[in-house]
Amino acid sequence: MPKNSKVTQREQSHEHVTESVADLLAHEEPLDWKSSSQNVGGAAGKKVPQIEVPETDERPAWNSKLQYILAQVGFSVGLGNVWRFPYLCQKNGGGAYLVPYFILLLIIGIPLFFLELAVGQKIRRGSIGVWNYVCPRLGGIGMSSLMVCGFVGLYYNVIIGWSIFYFFQSFQYPLPWSDCPIRKNGTLAIVEPECEKSSATTYFWYRQTLNTTSTIAESGGLNVKMTVSLLFAWIIVCLAVIKGIASSGKVMYFSSLFPYVVLFCFLVRGLMLKGSVDGIAHMFTPKLEKMLEPQVWREAATQVFFALGLGFGGVIAFSSYNKIDNNCHFDAVLVSFINFFTSILATLVVFAVLGFKANIMNEKCVVENAEKILGYLNSNVLSHDLIPPHVNFSHLTTTDYAEMYGVIKTVKEGSFAQLGLEPCLLEDELNKAVQGTGLAFIAFTEAMTHFPASPFWSVMFFFMLINLGLGSMIGTMTGITTPVLDTYKVQKELFTVCCCIVAFLCGLLFVQRSGNYFVTMFDDYSAGLPLTVVVILENLSVAWVYGTKRFMQDLEDMLGFRPCIIYFYLWKFVSPICLIVLISATVIEMAISPPGYNAWVEELAQERFQSYPPWALAMCFALIVVAMLPLPLVFLARHFNLMSDGSNKLSVSYRKTMMKDMSNLEEQDEARSILGAKPGEALPAPMRRPYLTPSGNKATDPNSLSPNICYGTSYQNAAISPTTPTTPTTPVTPESDS
């Protein structure tokens, strides 16, 4: 018996012993009773097989908390914050859109983001390992998220390749998209007709960058410039993630912070431009009636969902490298609000620049229509009496033109349409909704051609896009590599290189001349519905299968404090209901909206909507089916015991917890044998700290976060040696929180 035990101290001090033997034994250090002569169930000294627990957890860890936060911010803050959020804000009521977005961020975004951070940090595995542990029958969740990461990574890196091409093209003055090219026809020099019908920036994007075909069915062969750019993009991503978080964490210091420097520079520069205030005022003028439309709430929920990167597995993978006692609740709130304020900052920048562009285009419209009016005056189509006396055509303002336009429209009401005059309203220019590649590669590039020192701002802008995309790609690749490396013992560097090579070869689909149509297809179908299904299953597996009360207790054990009780109801009821409504709305939207894409028609020099051909339509639905296929397959395979439940791949932290619980059971068994308990008498359940239910009542639960809870078994039971006598056990059923 150890010298520092209470029994020894009492014997040496000759004090009267008032405690029971059981109380004394409760403070006693556990003995190796299996090799002791007191072990009635086995021969003395007989060795019993036990699970070997490594002394140290060799899992990599973040060098600092800042590095981890920057990684999560870099993953969640991406291109969507710059070219998707401002568009939705403009489309759905300006400042009024921020209200439903913020509400849904609080009741869906933060709770589900917190949930993914918590399970990743607790189980210390990637998405496949985490959901195998929580509920093996739903282990397909991790595989589906891995599939979606693969689909998204294929086309997302193509966008980085486009940004790389524009980045290198920006080192020219004037910028190559500032003017239309001139075509020489003998002695005549004419402007390229396709460019003249559209604009210089539009022509550069569709013809000189993509060299796009008119339909998705027409391949057109590989675009060499885009193929080289894609190869360069995959080399950058491979170098960033080849060493795991050891390399990607260092890259995040720059790729996560540099975009904010550029955004602030653009905001300051944008506010100094003429018309920028008009754009910002238009942006934040709330249209409150929009808040009553269900479509606004659906799009706000979708944006919250994708802005935080839920369901991709990157969030879980990053948090799995944290210490077990890291305050992931603080991380969830911090990263969510950083993401929200980044979207607001990007919206200010976008509409400051678009306000400047709208003023430029409006002034151009006034000049062109004023020339038409002068022509009508000189040809006596219009009378000079219709022109107000104070109007000066050499210095015509938008106000003067609006007045002149109103007079002519009133007097020439019958034949006004034949004149072909436009109203040239600034509001009309500001209402032109632009999103995605149209915003980044057409609208923004056109505005920057009017900037002083335009090449500098163009270089900064596209370098920012590269860094935003790189941060998201690192998280996406981590969502692929971490689960595989946790499940299979393969060399990290070799596996990463192989993934990048395969991804580049598959990505050749997107760099043929019709490749941008496939980018649109993958963006619309490969992620939306599958990711929503993945996240709702994550929510249900924790809240309803594993049990919200048990999960809250695990959080208290892990964090050292109990999270706000509101999370109980959000995880249990609010988030699942919202996600079910979102899935239903998404399916209805897909059924109502005809599947198609916007094709660039060279003869018309503009986009036209076209329906997908049958083979492309089959490809769209195949993306959805393939992404969600692991969910039913894994469920059925494990339900009929056709597939291992992964119990032989416990994480180090779980095996240590398991052995600690076994030690408690063994200690109680030893106490019973000393106290003369009858053989075969049931062991008392190990004492665990009680935890409060939402109503404040104490409840006890003998189960901690058990990977095998769906099977009604426990790894503690599975780890007991077959030579050790055991008593019949009652299967553990999923906890009911009602």
Secondary structure as UniProt FT lines:
FT   TURN            3..4
FT   HELIX           6..13
FT   HELIX           21..26
FT   HELIX           33..35
FT   TURN            37..38
FT   TURN            40..41
FT   TURN            44..45
FT   HELIX           65..76
FT   HELIX           79..83
FT   HELIX           85..91
FT   TURN            92..93
FT   HELIX           94..97
FT   HELIX           98..104
FT   HELIX           105..109
FT   HELIX           110..123
FT   HELIX           127..134
FT   HELIX           136..138
FT   HELIX           140..169
FT   TURN            176..177
FT   STRAND          182..185
FT   TURN            186..187
FT   STRAND          188..191
FT   HELIX           193..197
FT   HELIX           200..203
FT   HELIX           204..209
FT   TURN            216..217
FT   HELIX           224..241
FT   TURN            242..244
FT   HELIX           245..271
FT   TURN            274..275
FT   HELIX           276..284
FT   HELIX           288..292
FT   HELIX           294..307
FT   TURN            308..311
FT   HELIX           314..319
FT   TURN            320..321
FT   TURN            324..325
FT   HELIX           328..378
FT   TURN            379..380
FT   HELIX           384..386
FT   TURN            389..390
FT   HELIX           393..395
FT   HELIX           398..411
FT   TURN            412..415
FT   HELIX           416..419
FT   HELIX           426..430
FT   HELIX           436..438
FT   HELIX           439..443
FT   HELIX           444..448
FT   TURN            449..450
FT   TURN            452..453
FT   HELIX           454..487
FT   HELIX           492..507
FT   HELIX           508..510
FT   TURN            513..514
FT   HELIX           515..525
FT   HELIX           528..540
FT   HELIX           541..547
FT   HELIX           548..559
FT   HELIX           566..569
FT   HELIX           570..574
FT   HELIX           575..592
FT   STRAND          596..601
FT   TURN            602..605
FT   STRAND          606..611
FT   HELIX           614..628
FT   HELIX           630..639
FT   TURN            640..641
FT   HELIX           647..649
FT   HELIX           652..675
FT   TURN            679..680
FT   STRAND          691..692
FT   TURN            694..695
FT   STRAND          698..699
FT   TURN            707..708
FT   HELIX           709..711
FT   HELIX           715..719
FT   TURN            722..723
//
